[in-house]
Each structure stands twice: as C-alpha cells, then as structure tokens.
C-alpha cells in the first residue's frame, strides 16, 4: 500500500479553510457584568480573605466572579458550568479557560469562601455604596426561605454553618427542608446591598439585631432608617435598635393591637396621605387607592419587671384597597357558608344527619373552614317526631364590628415626629415592597430555588453568590434608569416601540442576543450588534465592550 502526499493548498483554499474556522460564542451581557464586578472588586475582596487557588491557574475570586456571571445569564442547578463557559465568551471576557470551571474547582471555591461570607457580603456592600453613590438613609430588611432537595441529616452537616432543616417555608413545601436568607435593600434603586444566610429553623425575630449590626458596619458613620416586617417588633429588638441609635419602622404584630382599637377610630378624623402607589399612577383619581392616617402612642413592656417600658409612635393606617379586599373576602366566605348551612338545614334529620351530634360536628367544620365562628349563631332542636332541626343566622352586630375594622393596620416607629410625620412614616414603610420584589427575582430570573448543592456549607456559599448576582443585576438596572434622566423611560424594549421604564429583566434580554465572532489571528473578533436598542443600552451603561480581553470591533 502506498501513500500520496497531500497536494499543497492554494491561497484561495487556505482562505476558505480560514473562513470556515470562524467560531461564534454567545456574549450577552457578560462584558457589562464583568465591568460591574470589577468596580465592586469582587475578585479582589474574595482573594484577600481566601488566598490560594492560584496554583490551579485561576483564583477563588475569579471563580466566584464567573459563578456570578453564570447565575446572571444561565441559572440552573450548579452542574456543567464548564459547558456553559465553552458556549459563552467566558474565556474572552474573564480570561478563564472553560476547563478550569469544572465541578471540583467550583466546589473548592465555594468551600473557601464559606467561612468568610459575612465579611465578603459586608465589604462588597460597602464598596457598592461608595462606588455607585447609593443613598443608604433608608434600608429595608426581610427574610425568605428556599427549599432544598435531599435528606441533609443533621449529623452529616457542618455545625459551623447554617443548618438545613425544617421550618416555616414561604413556598408551603413542608415536605422539604429549607435554608433561609435575609436581604437588606436600599430605598435608592432597590439595591440589595447586604445578605445573610440562616438555618432552616432560625426564627426571624431573633435575626433582627444581627442584621442591624451588619448594616451599621456597612453604612459606617451614615445614619439610616431600618424598615422591616412585624418580626422586628419585640422588646429586645427595639431596645437594641434604640441603644444603637438606629431608627426603625415596622408593622405592629396583630396580637399587640386589638380589633377594638381600630373599631373605635373615626375615619373622618384621619388625614389623607398625599401619595399614590405606582400601580395606580395611570388610574383616574376616583379609582386610586387612598391612605389615611391617625397617630397615638404604643407602649412595649419587657419580659422582666426591671425592664423599663418603651414608648413608640403608633401610626394607624387605613387603606381603601385593603378595606375593599377584606369586605369582598368576607362576603365570599359568608356566601359559601350560607350555601353549606342551608344545605345542612335541609338535610338535618335525614339519612346522613340523623343525630344532633352529627349536625353539630358538621357545623364545626363549616365554621372553621369559612372562618365564621365569631358571627355564627345556631340552635339544634327536636321536632314533634323527634328528628333534629337546625336554625342559624349571622349576628349583625358582630358583622358590623368586623366591618368597622376593615382597612386598618398599625405601624410602630421610633422616628421623631419632627423628622417624619405620620404620612411620611407610611410612605417610608411602603418601600418595603422592594424587598419582596427582589425575592421574586431571587427565585425567578436568578433561579435560586430549589437548591441542589449537597452540603450545607456549599449551600450557604451558593446563596451568597446568588445574592452578589442580585446586587449586580439591580446595579445595572439602576444605572440605566439614572442615565435616562427624570423620566426613566425609553423606547425600543417592546415591539410596539412604546416608552417604558426599563427593568433588569428587559435589559438582560436585549443584551443577551449579542454574539462574538472569533476568527484567526489576522481577523480580530467582532461583536455582532443587530439592533439599535443594544447600542443604546451599552451607552446608558457607559460600558465599552472594547475593555475586554480581545481586540474588538463591532460588526
């Protein structure tokens, strides 16, 4: 058998081979994310407290930055990140060879940062405040839960880190164990500046003081107002906040303000608050939600006789939307209960309800299910033939008293009246919705839940990584909105070209279509920009795609 030498290729053939060797990778918002991570110095902060890892050709800080980018662009169970990096321009943007992001290397990076999560979160948050000029005069704090899959036996977990266990899940998955996270979000742009990870069984009320200390350290000498939910209101928490000089606003727990207090209020004496929720901005005035406020004092007493009572301002708030919702819910419950009680009345003495005991048992089920125990009045008597008969009605006085409470709730605050009147205190509190929206994205676009990492140490680290991704996500949104000016609207985000306020989700969607074409050494990589909105967003973000690791031209 003989072999023939291949014929020399002509210049045209060589050019054809070069053309066919062009590779396209997805670029998306990776350069933007890389720029914001650089400004936050995430890699530097991680590497300062987690030295080592350089022997593997990539530092722990670089791996964490790549993981943040992965969570922003391709959230999924933490597997095959290496494959993701090959399809996306991770090597060109972050300078990390995809093969270095294998499962073992990711695990070692998560293990390395685990003992330093609070330090990393606080340092990055403080960096964000200074670098992006975020106003921290008002901070909103709340907690949520994430369900995890797997057995996670207590004896197999590292007790130095949050223990995954059963608790009170927000997603109602009582069959799964959980881990919890707390977020502190600035009123300025809704930026999640700080996060802490907690065990599944940790009580929210006991985490407030720790969160306050973290925020105090992060804010430095800046004074700030802490807004939280009703879990903040305990004697020990309030005393600690007052001692630290941190003002707060939080709803009063339902058990601390009885319905009789609300029923005695005169709505005509309440002051209308000059504020319209964003959801009602485009509605006519008569269809907008209206808030009215009154004010008095509320006294908190400690568990010990030696504890000095604490007097707080109590802001009594009435919402027309809340009142309408409660009235509609009550009417629905009463209608359903009426149908079931009428049916029971007709069936009393029949085959299924021959005895008084069976009728009474059924009444109890209906009353509990429809929550009408307080207003339901009934009697079971015997007819002439000895069969039981049911008579019932709803007590009008009770229904009237319940209706008088509709729409009312109370806020407690330590903010002096000369710094914020009752209406202003309510407006400050209404920003608490920003934390809930951030949790929605925490579990939506960034897909943190359910968590699949099989070690409580790594679960805590992964949640912290996703909190960093959430920080970058909303810093990018804030940057675009601030660059747009007072109106904060732009066109080009939707097919009909209407002007809307850009969201982080829409920004990443449009930038997500950017691609990178990589040729040979004589043909520099080119970024494929296909729509004007992409150029507009890059301009608003003040991000030069050329500030990456390749010589760049735009095609």
Secondary structure, DSSP 8 states (H G I E B T S, - for coil): ----------HHHHHHHHHHT-EEEE-TTHHHHHHHHHHHTHHHHHHHHS---GGGTS-HHHHHHHHHHHHHH--SSS--HHHHHHHBTHHHHH---GGGG-HHHHHHHHHHHHTTHHHHHHHHHHHHHHHHT---SEEEEEEEEEEE-S---GGGS-TTS---B----TT--TTSEEEEEEEEEETTTT-EEEEEEE-TT--GGGGHHHHHHHHHHHHTT---EEEE-GGG-SHHHHHHHHHHT-EEEEE--GGGS-HHHHHT--GGGSEE-----GGGTTS-GGGS--EEEEEEEEEE--SSTTS--EEEEEEEEEEHHHHHHHHHHHHHHHHHHHHHHHHHHHHBTSSSB-SHHHHHHHHHHHHHHHT-TTTEEEEEEE-TTS-EEEEEEE-HHHHHHHHHHTTEEEEEE-S-TTT--HHHHHHHHHTTHHHHHHHHHHTTTT---SB--SSHHHHHHHHHHHHHHHHHHHHHHHHHHHHH-TT--BSSSSTT---B---HHHHHHHHTT-EEEE--TTS--EEE---HHHHHHHHHTT--TTSSSS--EE-
